[in-house]
């Protein structure tokens, strides 16, 4: 199952230098409905592409916004010229099916 969306990059206030984008409401709801084995912290394994960068990681549920959040590692932020508050075009594929 693949999702494409654009969302702003934000820094986690509890931990400096950790940056995320929020998976939109509708995509988060669709991902929650996918049957899969339970994983730590409710995480879901995904493959991600942002610009010319691709990697595998996990998305995590964020109870404060009711959606999943996608961590964007520093190497990707640097390679793609991403800055806090900027829009990030994401292609995300769920691997836990």
Helices and strands as residue ranges (DSSP letters): E 2-8, E 10-11, E 19-22, H 25-32, G 40-42, E 44-50, E 53-62, E 67-71, H 74-80, E 87-94
